[in-house]
């Protein structure tokens, strides 16, 4: 089954900072889907927004009145087969990439992969779940030539 990935760029800052944003997002989402060919569904929508928009979503859906890097909204079973939506905040993502000393492109692909994995039911609430999800992220990102996003944090 083919799963569509629709990318909506609400904040043009994404394109100004990284002209290949749309292709990077699509490749990251597709890499996760390729690694999970047994999934059922029709589509994923990925919104690239500004911090204020993500703050409102985070407040309204998670009762946390602050911007965050990525939000995932898995869809309940539905006739359209929609898997869910992901939303990313430009300012938060850019700031994190700078703080972590990595290109925005790599951080963006990591967060997209992370978000798609959440849509597929992965989580990181406990240590075991976190280790499993991080290992899968590392494998998927390696196929995109993105260095291990956790290596710097572990070495600190």
LOPA-991882 format. One record per residue (C-alpha): x, y, z; residue in three letters. Coordinates in pm, whole numbers, plus 50000, padded with zeros to 5 digits. Layout:
N
XYZala...
***
This chain:
156
500005000050000unk501285034549912unk501235059950190unk501195096250088unk503215122350272unk501725157050238unk503995185450345unk502515219150432unk504965247750478unk503195274250685unk506355293250786unk508625303350497unk511535306250744unk512005268750689unk512745274350320unk514915304850381unk517045285650631unk517135252950435unk516065254550068unk515815216350049unk513365214550340unk510545197450154unk512795170550004unk514505164550340unk511165160150516unk509825136950249unk512975115150252unk512945112150633unk509265102450643unk509725078150356unk512735061850525unk510565053650828unk507745040850610unk510175019550406unk511365003450730unk507734995550822unk506234981250507unk503624961750704unk501754992850818unk498265001050701unk497155035750613unk496755061950348unk498615092850451unk500545115450681unk500425153350690unk503545171850806unk503135208550898unk506195230850911unk505085260251120unk506345287951344unk506765286351720unk503525304851795unk501415280151595unk503045250451766unk502635266952106unk498885269452044unk498685232851936unk500745222052235unk498515242552468unk495255230552317unk496115193752285unk498695187352558unk497895215452805unk501495228152780unk501555265052692unk504935265752519unk506405258452180unk508085224652135unk510135210251852unk507735183751719unk504195172551791unk502635140251665unk498915134551639unk498095098251556unk494715094651394unk492135071551543unk491025044051305unk489155061051024unk487675052150684unk490175074550505unk493085055250658unk494885086850768unk497835077050991unk498155111151153unk499715145351152unk503065159351260unk503845196051330unk507295211651373unk508235245951508unk510915264151311unk512385285651588unk512655257251838unk514185233551581unk516675259351458unk517685268851813unk518165232251910unk520265225251600unk522535254751682unk522815244852050unk523625208851953unk526125219251686unk524385201351400unk522975212351066unk519295221651065unk518805196050786unk520005167451009unk517945178751307unk514855182851089unk515205147850946unk515695133451295unk512565150551427unk510485140051126unk511595103851171unk510875106751543unk507405120551474unk506515094051217unk507615066851458unk505215081451715unk502415079551458unk503255042751414unk502895036251786unk506455039651914unk507055058452237unk509825066952481unk508105069052818unk510235042252986unk513935034852951unk513375002952751unk510955019952511unk513325049452472unk516315027152395unk514305007752137unk512965039051968unk516375056151966unk518005025151814unk515415025151538unk515935062451479unk519695056751449unk519145029151190unk516735049950985unk518875081350998unk521945061550892unk520135053550565unk519865091350514unk523555097450599unk522525116250913unk524945110751202unk523725095451527unk521695123551689unk522255109152036unk526055105552014unk526805141052132unk524355138952421unk525785105752538unk529345118952521unk528605148852746unk
***
